[in-house]
Amino acid sequence: MCKCSQENCNLEVFENANKCILHCEKDDSKNMNFWNEFSSYIDRDSKESIKISNFIFPCVYKNNFEELLNKDYSQISFYECQFNNIGLNGMIFNSNILFQDCQFNNIDLTATEFNYLEFNNITEVKDTYFSS
């Protein structure tokens, strides 16, 4: 099988794409495959902090991020990621969260609590809701 064309990624390409399931464009029907691979990616990384680069996230819900939050990372950094249809209402993030050069489409973080949250150079934001 071919390897993902994304720099520093050794995963196999997904279906007819030239990138793996974490980095390729996808629709909501690919959610299960994405989250299974994402869980494996998280399990491989036992560091105190984690850097996630160039991922294209399909629909994200609370249960998708619970495993990530249970790892007790001090810092979770998202670089050049794309987030589509996120519903993380009422979640509590104990890790410091950084979004650098990311895109957001249809995001609802109503009543979500962050220990520390930083946005840098966000490239696109559509339909995004924050409130306490």
Secondary structure as a PSIPRED ss2 file (coil, helix, strand):
# PSIPRED VFORMAT (PSIPRED V4.0)

   1 M C   1.000  0.000  0.000
   2 C C   1.000  0.000  0.000
   3 K E   0.000  0.000  1.000
   4 C C   1.000  0.000  0.000
   5 S C   1.000  0.000  0.000
   6 Q C   1.000  0.000  0.000
   7 E C   1.000  0.000  0.000
   8 N C   1.000  0.000  0.000
   9 C C   1.000  0.000  0.000
  10 N C   1.000  0.000  0.000
  11 L C   1.000  0.000  0.000
  12 E E   0.000  0.000  1.000
  13 V C   1.000  0.000  0.000
  14 F C   1.000  0.000  0.000
  15 E C   1.000  0.000  0.000
  16 N C   1.000  0.000  0.000
  17 A C   1.000  0.000  0.000
  18 N C   1.000  0.000  0.000
  19 K C   1.000  0.000  0.000
  20 C C   1.000  0.000  0.000
  21 I C   1.000  0.000  0.000
  22 L C   1.000  0.000  0.000
  23 H C   1.000  0.000  0.000
  24 C C   1.000  0.000  0.000
  25 E C   1.000  0.000  0.000
  26 K C   1.000  0.000  0.000
  27 D C   1.000  0.000  0.000
  28 D H   0.000  1.000  0.000
  29 S H   0.000  1.000  0.000
  30 K H   0.000  1.000  0.000
  31 N H   0.000  1.000  0.000
  32 M H   0.000  1.000  0.000
  33 N H   0.000  1.000  0.000
  34 F H   0.000  1.000  0.000
  35 W H   0.000  1.000  0.000
  36 N H   0.000  1.000  0.000
  37 E H   0.000  1.000  0.000
  38 F H   0.000  1.000  0.000
  39 S H   0.000  1.000  0.000
  40 S H   0.000  1.000  0.000
  41 Y H   0.000  1.000  0.000
  42 I H   0.000  1.000  0.000
  43 D H   0.000  1.000  0.000
  44 R H   0.000  1.000  0.000
  45 D C   1.000  0.000  0.000
  46 S C   1.000  0.000  0.000
  47 K C   1.000  0.000  0.000
  48 E C   1.000  0.000  0.000
  49 S E   0.000  0.000  1.000
  50 I E   0.000  0.000  1.000
  51 K E   0.000  0.000  1.000
  52 I E   0.000  0.000  1.000
  53 S E   0.000  0.000  1.000
  54 N C   1.000  0.000  0.000
  55 F C   1.000  0.000  0.000
  56 I E   0.000  0.000  1.000
  57 F E   0.000  0.000  1.000
  58 P C   1.000  0.000  0.000
  59 C C   1.000  0.000  0.000
  60 V E   0.000  0.000  1.000
  61 Y E   0.000  0.000  1.000
  62 K H   0.000  1.000  0.000
  63 N H   0.000  1.000  0.000
  64 N H   0.000  1.000  0.000
  65 F H   0.000  1.000  0.000
  66 E H   0.000  1.000  0.000
  67 E H   0.000  1.000  0.000
  68 L H   0.000  1.000  0.000
  69 L H   0.000  1.000  0.000
  70 N C   1.000  0.000  0.000
  71 K C   1.000  0.000  0.000
  72 D C   1.000  0.000  0.000
  73 Y C   1.000  0.000  0.000
  74 S C   1.000  0.000  0.000
  75 Q E   0.000  0.000  1.000
  76 I E   0.000  0.000  1.000
  77 S E   0.000  0.000  1.000
  78 F E   0.000  0.000  1.000
  79 Y E   0.000  0.000  1.000
  80 E C   1.000  0.000  0.000
  81 C C   1.000  0.000  0.000
  82 Q E   0.000  0.000  1.000
  83 F E   0.000  0.000  1.000
  84 N E   0.000  0.000  1.000
  85 N E   0.000  0.000  1.000
  86 I E   0.000  0.000  1.000
  87 G E   0.000  0.000  1.000
  88 L C   1.000  0.000  0.000
  89 N C   1.000  0.000  0.000
  90 G C   1.000  0.000  0.000
  91 M C   1.000  0.000  0.000
  92 I E   0.000  0.000  1.000
  93 F E   0.000  0.000  1.000
  94 N E   0.000  0.000  1.000
  95 S E   0.000  0.000  1.000
  96 N E   0.000  0.000  1.000
  97 I E   0.000  0.000  1.000
  98 L E   0.000  0.000  1.000
  99 F E   0.000  0.000  1.000
 100 Q E   0.000  0.000  1.000
 101 D C   1.000  0.000  0.000
 102 C C   1.000  0.000  0.000
 103 Q E   0.000  0.000  1.000
 104 F E   0.000  0.000  1.000
 105 N E   0.000  0.000  1.000
 106 N E   0.000  0.000  1.000
 107 I E   0.000  0.000  1.000
 108 D E   0.000  0.000  1.000
 109 L E   0.000  0.000  1.000
 110 T E   0.000  0.000  1.000
 111 A C   1.000  0.000  0.000
 112 T C   1.000  0.000  0.000
 113 E E   0.000  0.000  1.000
 114 F E   0.000  0.000  1.000
 115 N E   0.000  0.000  1.000
 116 Y E   0.000  0.000  1.000
 117 L E   0.000  0.000  1.000
 118 E E   0.000  0.000  1.000
 119 F E   0.000  0.000  1.000
 120 N E   0.000  0.000  1.000
 121 N C   1.000  0.000  0.000
 122 I C   1.000  0.000  0.000
 123 T C   1.000  0.000  0.000
 124 E E   0.000  0.000  1.000
 125 V E   0.000  0.000  1.000
 126 K E   0.000  0.000  1.000
 127 D E   0.000  0.000  1.000
 128 T E   0.000  0.000  1.000
 129 Y E   0.000  0.000  1.000
 130 F E   0.000  0.000  1.000
 131 S E   0.000  0.000  1.000
 132 S C   1.000  0.000  0.000
